[in-house]
């Protein structure tokens, strides 16, 4: 018997249907020589400090740094996880072969390897490695199963990442909390989280320090075209007025007219970060929400694997492109011009050297039906980007006109779209608000002759210098991808990806963590550092903890481990040394108080007397709990989400956990639901209407071992 282990029940069902395992059993499906079972996300985790020694149970400066002799793993303390693990353990102990059908990425590899390690699997292991969940992809994947050993480096990189995060996170968080925090505040430090916060704080300081200055520019209109003087901005109004008087005394003369035809290259296919950036710009979706929507589309077989960091396709996919385009029937009007000719095999689309574990996100061709609005919008972004990649380039003409008035030089530039090419794919886009660049996109200038001159209408334009722009999720994701470097060029961005901070699949979670910790906040689309976040970064003197570039170097080493070009033991030793040095440095540092954040309205705490800017304690015990910031108590791997009639796991289809707003004839308050999901039960209440009993009952609403609701 061959045992297949998928990462969630829904994927297991898809696989079982293709390979013929149709008989339902407790915790698995069986048939045709296969048993298909599943995890639901992380079953195992690295041991916690107190698992190594009782001494590390307590947060004490004298016990730091905590460096285990070797790192161990343990099962998550969850009855549902433990029950399913026992089933997996039994199946793998009796099988002839295991097929690892986990998510085809670093995290998926780590999840499944840890489960097999914990289950003491001795059977040979094969790897199913697929980029979509369509029947064709699953069938083809089973025909081309890989040796598990091919992915040993991927597992090593995932393991090194987890150990690195443990070493730095556990030690630095305790170190800074015990040294600098007040009361019960926890100062959370993370290998990726802290440099991300540092970028936001640095931008915040630039904004706070900015002082607007007035300036004046000389402009003039000649032949209904406005020219701007190409001289330094004038800081004194009197000088500008003298300049205006000078302009009125001289005619305008054209000194140069240049028109160059060029091309605007097609947009690249999406990797996860680019998709999150686009969805944030266009629909203001958070990175975390976009990841959820695209993951749902992947599980519905409509798009390929989304947690990717490449914008290219492998060359052997070229023959499949026409078929995918033909299957995209809702977009038939857009695909028809491409299908009328041979599909171009473009180097900007197909490049084996640029493909990592997976290729760019593209549609599978499965018809997108009955999708929620959010998923429909994300699908449309992916579909149009895929179509646009194969359209002709956009042909443009750029015009530059130079002139002068007396000795003052002037200039104007214009742009004309000659052939829209790929822009036709976006011709009907309804955009409520265009950015400045788009507003100025097409500006057609008249034809001027060099030497012509005539009267003109000069004026003074008054302007103000503007502060640096606050980060949005879109610009923050880009900054994380390029380790803080401002990069517009797509090719250069590709080169910098290895040095980015975090992975595409984890960046959204890092941003959400900073929001949850109250280190950052959102105002409209903009992200700002709170006073707590600023104080925390100011306290950290160690550059390695907060430098995006230095963190990018660690990230690069993790990628080299993935490629088999860097030893995991070397990486661990470097991290251990860094933690030892950091501990010694902080223990001797001078004390600095960290500002505590404001408590929520109505709290009877001293914070009401504090300055308005001060922020809430990240882990204040009496702080009101926001339900949607809590992890699902059942699967422990997704946040809770508010629906129309209940709060439920964001991954409800796979997990199934929910708490209705009304239970046993009684409407629950948010506070009671929060108690239930965090403590497993509410306080004692009256008024429960239970089946089979007369009248109303009194008791506590609890979650039983199966995460079902009952009255205690």
N, C-alpha and C positions, 0 to 999 in steps of 0.2 A: 504493500500500500504506500502511496506517495502522499505526503502531507503538505498542503499549500497553506501558507500563513499570510493573510492580507492585513492591511492596517486598519480596516474598519469593516463592519458587517455589510454595508452596501456594496463595497468593492468585492468582497468575498462572494456575494450573490451573483454579481456580474461574471466573475471568473468561473464559478460553479456552473452557471448556465451554459457557458461556452464549452467547458471540458466534460460536461455530462454528469456532474455530481448533484443529483436532484433530490436525493432522499434526506429529509430533515432529521437531524439528531440534536441532542442537547449540546449547544455550543459549536456545532459544525455541520457541514453538509457532506454527503457521501455518495459515491457512485462512480462507475467506470474506472475503478482502480485508484480513485483519489478521495482524500478527505480534505475538505476546504474549511479552515477555521480562521479566526481573526483576533486581532487586538482591537482596542479602540483608543488609538494614540499611545502616549507613553505609559507602559506598564512598569518599567523600571526607571530608577533614578540613581544618581550617585549617593552613597551613604552620607548622612548628615554628620556634623561634628560629633554629636553625642553618641553616634553609633560606633565611633572609634574608641572613645574614652569618656567616662563619666565626667571627668574634669572639664571637657569642652562643652558640657551642657550649659555652663554659666558664662556670661559675657564678662571676661576680666582681661584687662590690658596685659597682666603678667603672663597670661597663657598664650599670647600671640607671639610669633605667627603659628598657626595650626597647619602642620604639614604632615599628612599621613605617610607612613612608610610605603604603602601601596594603596591605590584607590579601589574601593569595592562598590558593588551595586546592590540595590535592594528593591523588592517589590513595593509599589506604592501602597500605602495603607488605605485600601478601599476594598470593601467586600466583593463588589462586582468584578473588580480587576483580579482579585485573588481566586475567585471561583472560575473565571475564564482561563486564568493562567494554569490552574490545575488540569483543565481539559487539554490545553496545549501540551503541557508537560507529559500527560499520559499518552497523547497521540504520537509525539516525537520519540518517545521511549520505545514504541512498538513498530515504527515505520521502517521502510527500506531506504527512503530518500525524503529530504525536506526541500520544498521549493519556496524560497523567500520571495513573496509577492508584495513586499512592502513598497511604500511610496518610493519611486525611483529617484532618490536624491540623498544628500548627506544625512539629513535628519531621519528619513525613512530607513536608511541603512542602519543607523545607530539604534533606533527603536527595536528593529527585528533582531539584530545581533545580540543586544543585551538580553532579550527574551530567550533566545536560543542558548546563550551563555548561562543564564539563570536556570534554565530547564536542563542543563547538563547534556545537551544534545550531542550524540556521538555518530548519528547517521550522516552520510554525505549530503552536502547542501548545494543546490543549484539556485540561480538567480533569474527571476522574471524581470526583464528591464524593458518597459514600454513607455511610449510618450502620449498615448491616449487610451481611453477605456472603451473604445468601439470594439465590437465583436471581431472585426478584421484584425485590429491591433493585438488583441489578447490571443487570438488564434495564431497569428504570426509569431508572437512572443514565445508561446509554448513550443513552437517548432524550432525556435532558435534560443533555447535556454542557455544562459551563460554559466561558467564555473564561478562559484561564490568567491574564490580566491582573486578573481579579476577586480573585485571591489574591496579588497583588503585595505588599500590605501585610502579609499573613501571613508571606510570605517575608522581607520587610524586618525584621519583628520577630524571626524565627528567626535571621537573620543578625546582627542587633544583639545578641541574647542570646549567640550564640557568640563574637562579637568581645569583648563585655563580659567574658565568662568567661575568655577568653584574656588580655586585658589585665590583669585583676586577678589571676587565678590564676597566670599565668606570672611576673609581676613580684613580687607579694606573697610567693609561695612562695619564690622565690630570695632576696628581700630579708630575710625573717625567718629563713630557713635560714642564710644567710651571716652575719647579724648576731648571732643568738642561739643557734643549735644547736651541740651538741657532736658531735665525731667525724663520722660519716657520717649522722647523723640528718637526715631531711627534715621540715621543718615545713610541712605542707600548708595553704594558705589558699585559700578559695573564696568567691565572691560570695554563695552561698546556704549553703554548708557552714558557714562561720564564724559567722554570726549564729545558726544552728541550734544549734551547739555552745555559743554564748554563753548561750542560753536554758537549756540543760541545766546549764551551770556555775553560772549564777545560782541556779537551783533547788537545786543541790547545796550551795551555800554557805548558803542558808537552812536546809537540813536539818542541815548540819554545825553551824551556829551555834545551832540550837534547843536550848533547855533546858526539859525537861518540868516543869510546875508542878502541884502537887496543888490541887484545889479541892473544895468541898462544895456540894451543892444540897439544898434542902428539897423533899421530895415528900410527897404524901399520897394515900391511897386512899379515895374516897367512892363508894358504890354500885358497887363492883367496877370503878371507873374510876380510873386513876392520873393525878393532876394534878401539875404542876410549878410551883413558885413563880417568878413573873416578876420576880425581883429580881436584882441583880448577883451573879455567882458569889462565894461566900464563900471567902476565902483563908485564914481561921484557923479551926481546928476548934472552938475554945472558943466562937466566935461562933455557929457552926452548932449547937452543943449548947444554947446559950441560946435560939436560934430554935426548936429542937425542943421545949424545955420550954414556950415561949410557945404553940406550936401545940396542945399537949396540953391547955391551959387553955380553948380556945375551940372552938365548933362550926364545921363547914364550912357556908358559905352560897353558893348559886348567885346570881350577879349578872347573868349574861347567857347566853342560849342562841340561837345564830344558825345557821340551816341554809340554805345557798344552793345551788341547782342550777346546774350549768354543763356545759361540754363540754371534752373533750380532743381537740384536732385530730388528724387523721390524720398519720402520719409522712410526711415528704417522700420522693419517689422518690430513688434513689441517684445521687449523682455519685461519682467515683472515691474521693475522700477519705472520704466518709461510708461507703462500702462497706468501705474498708480499716479504718476505725475500728470498725465493727460486727463485722467478721471477727476483729479483734484482741481485742475485748471477749469475743466469744462462743466463739471457737476458739483464741485466742492466736496466730493466724497473723500473721506479719510483714507489713508493708506491701508488701515486695518479693514475697513469696509470693502474696499476694492479687492483686497486679497480674498475675503469671504465670498464675494460675488463671483470672482473668476474661478475659485475653487469649486463652487457649486456648479458652474458651467462645465468644468472639467468632469465632475462626477456625473453630470447629465450627458456626458459624451460629446458635447458640442464644440469644445476646444481642446487643444493639446495641453500637456503638463505645464502648469503656470509658474512654478517657483524656479524660474530660469534667469540667467544673467547674460544671455547672448541674444543678438538680434539677427542671427543667421540661420540658414537651413543647410543640412548636409546635401552634398551634390547628388546622392542617390535618391533624394526625394523629388528631383526635377520631374520625372515621368508621372508623378502622382498629382501634380499641380492642376493640370487641366481637369481631371476628374473631380477634384475638390471644388473648383470654380463652377463646374457644371451642376454640382449638387447644391450650390448656394442659390436656390431658386428665388428666394425673396429679393435677391440682388441681380436678377437676370439682366435687367436693363444696363447695369454697370459692367457685368462680366462679359456681355455679348461682344463688345469691341475687342477684348483681349482674346477671346476664343475664336474670333474670325481669322486670326493669324497664328503662326507658331508662337508658343510662349517664349519670351526672351529668357535666356539663361544668364542672368545678371550676376556679376561678381559681388555686387552690394547685397545680394540675397543669398546666393549659394557659395559657401566657403567652408570646406571641411576643417580647415585650420582654426576657424573662429568658433566652431561648435564645441561646447563643453559636454557635460553629461547628457544634456538635452538641447533641442533646438528652440528657436523663437516660438512665441505663442501664436498659433494660427488656428482658424476654424477646421473642424474635421469634415465638414460637409453635411453633418446631421442637421435636419431641419429644426430651426429654433422655434418651438411652439410652447404656448402657455407659460411664458416666462414672466416673473415679476418685473415691474418697470426698471428697477435698478439693474437686474441681470440683463435685461433687454438692451439697456444703454451700453453696458460693458461689452456685450456680444457685438453690438453695432460698431463700437470703437475697433475691436479686433478684426471684424469682417472688412470694414472699409480700409483699414491699414493694410490688410493682406491684398485686397484688390488694387489699392493705389500703388503698391510695390511693383506691379507689372504693367502699369500704364506708361505712356511716353513721358519723358521729362517735361517740365513746364518751361516754355521758351519765353524769355523776357528781354526787354531792351532797357538798359540803364543810361540815362542822359545826365551829363554834368555841364552846367553853363556857368562860366565865369564872366564877371563884368567889373567895371570900376566907375567910381564917381570922383573925378579929380584924382587924388592919390589913394583913395579908400577902396580896397578890393571887396567884391561881393560874390556870392555863390548861391546856386540853387541846384538841387538834384531831383530827378524824377525817375519814375519806373513805370514801364508799360508791359502788360502781359500780352505777348503776341499769340501764343498758343497755350491754353490752360493746361493741357496734358493731364497729369495726375490730379490737378486741382478740381477737375470735373467731378471727381468722386465725392468731393465735399461741397459742391456747388449749392446744394439745397440745405446745408447746415443752418439751423436757426441758432444764432448766438445772441443772447440777450445783451451781453456786454463784451465788446471787443477791446483788446488791449491796444495801447498806443501804436505799436508796430503795425498791427492789422489795419488800424484806421488810416495809416499813412501808406498802406501797401501799394496802391496804384495811383500814381500822380503823373498825368501826361502833360508834357511841356510843349509849347509851340516851337517851331523851327526858327532858330535865330541865326543871323549871319555875322561872322566875325567882322568887327569894324563898325557895325551899325550903331547909331546912338540916337538919343532923343530925350524928351522930357520924362520925368518920373515923379513919384509922390513919396518922399521920405517921411519916416516917423521914428519915434523912440518907443521901444518895447521895454516895459519894466518887468523884471522877473525876480524870483527868489530862489536861492539854492535850496535843494531838497535833501532831507536826511537819507541815510542808507535805508533800503527797504527791509522791513521785518521779514523773517522767514515765513513762508507758507509751508504746508506739508509737501507741496510739489518741489519748492526750492530746497527744502531741508533734505528730502530724499536724494536730490541731485548732489547736494553737498556731502552727504554720507557716502554716496557712490564714488565720489572723486576725492575723498579725504579732505574736504574743505576747499579744494581748488575750484575757481570759477571757470568752467569750461563750456563753450558753446559748440565747438567742433566735434562732430560725431566720431570721427576716427580717433581723435585724441582721447575722447571719453572712453572708448573701447580699451585703449591701452592702460588707462588708469584704474580700470575695474578691479584688477588684482590687488590694488592697494586701497580699495574702498574700505570703509568701516562697517562691520556687520555683513550679513548675507542678504540677498534680496528677500528671502522668506522671513527673516527675523527683524528687518528694519521697522516694519509697521508695529510690531509688538514693542520694540524699544521706545518708539514715540509714545505709544499708549501708556507704557510704564511711567514715563516722565510726567504725563498728564495725571496719572493715578497718584503719583508721589507728591503732586502739587508743586513740582519744580518748574513746570511751565504751564501756561494757560493760553486759551485761544480767544481772540477777540475778532469777531467776524471770521475771515479766513487766515488772519495773521497769528503767528505764534510768538509769545513773549515769555521771557524768563521771569519767574516770581522772585521776590526778595530772598526767599529761602534758597532757591536755585542759585542766585547770584552769590549769596553768602557761602554756600557749599563750595562752589568753584573757587572763590577767593581764598578759602581755607586750604585748598589742595595746592601745595607748593610743587609736588612732584610732576614734572612736565609729562612724563610717560602716561600718567593716569588720564590726562585731559587733552593731550595733543592729538588731533585727528591724523596728522601725518605719521606720528610714531605708532599710533594704534594701527594705522594702515600697514605698517611694516610687519606687525604681528599677524595681521590678516593675510598678508602675502605669504608668510611662513606657513600658515595653515593651508593655503592653496598649494604650496610646494609639497607639503606632506601628502596632500590629495594626489599629487602627480608622482609621488614616490621619490621626490628630489630633496627631501629634508627629513631628518630622523625625529621621530616623536619624542624619544628620550632627551635629545638635545633641547627641543622646545620646552619640555617639562622642566629641565634643569634651569633654563634661562628664566622661566616664570617663577620658579622657587627662589632663585637668587633675587629677582626683582621684588618679591614679596618680603624677603628677609631685609633687604635694603630699605624698602618703604616703611616697614615696621620700626626699624631703628630710627629712621628720620622723623617719623610722626611722633614717636614716644617722647622725643626731646624737643618737639616744636612748642612754640609759645601758644598759650591758650587764646582762642578766639571764639566769641559767642556766635552761634548760628541763630538767625532770626527765625522765630516760629510763626507759622502762618495763621490767618484769622480763623477763629471758630465760626461755625455757621450761626446765622441769626437765631436768637432765642436761647442760646447757651448761656448759662449763668457762670461763666468763667472770666478770669481776669483779662482775657484777650480783648474784651470790650474797651478797656482803657488803653490798649496798645495803639500804635500808629496805624492809620488806615491801610498802608501798603503791606503790612505784615501778614504772613501767610499761615495757613493751617498746618498743624503738626502732621507729618505724613502718616504716623501710626498712632494718633491720639486715641486712647481707648474709648473715650466718650463721644467720639466723632460720629455723626449720623452716617449710616452705611448707605451707599448708593448701590442699588441692586444690580444695575447693569455693569458695575465695576467688579462684581464678584464672579469667581470661577464657578462653573457648574459643579455641584458637590458630587455628582455621579461620575462623570468622565474626567473631571479635573483638568481638562485640556482646552476648554472653550469658555468664553464669558457667557453670562446670562443675557437674554434679550427679551424685550417687552413685546408681546403680541397683542392681538385684539381681545383675547379672553384670558390670557395667562402669561406668566413669565416662563421662559423655557431656555434650554441649552441652545446656543447659536448654531450648534451642529445637531439639531433635534432629530433629523432623519436617522442619523446613525446612533445617537445616544438615547433619545426618547424621554429625557427628563423634562418635567414641567410642573409648575405650581399654579393652578387656576386662581383667578381673582376671588372666586366664590367657592367655598368648600363646605360640605356637610351643612348646606343651608345658611352659611354665614359668610359675609363679605370680609376679606382680609385687608388690613391696612398695609402700606408699603413697609412699615416698621415691623409688623408681624411676619411678613414674607422674608424680610432681611434676617430676622432672628432665626427663622426656619432654615434658610439656606446656609447660614454661617454657624449656627449652634446645633442644628438638627432638630430643634423643637422650639415652640413658642412658650410664653408664660401661660398660666392656667386661665381659661376663659369659660364663660357660660354661653349657652344658646346653641350648642351643636345639635343638629337634627340627624340622628343616626338611623339607618335602616333597621327595622325589626324592633325598635324601641319606641315607647310612647313618650310624648313630651320632649323636653330639651335636656341635653346632657352637659356636664361640666368636665373639663380636662384640658390637657396640653395637646396641641397638634404636633405630631412628630413625623419624621422620616424614618421608615423602618429599614431593615437591612437591604431590601430590594429597591429602596428609594421611592416607596409608595407612601401615601399619606394615611395616617391612622390617628385615632384619639387615644391618648394614654391616661 
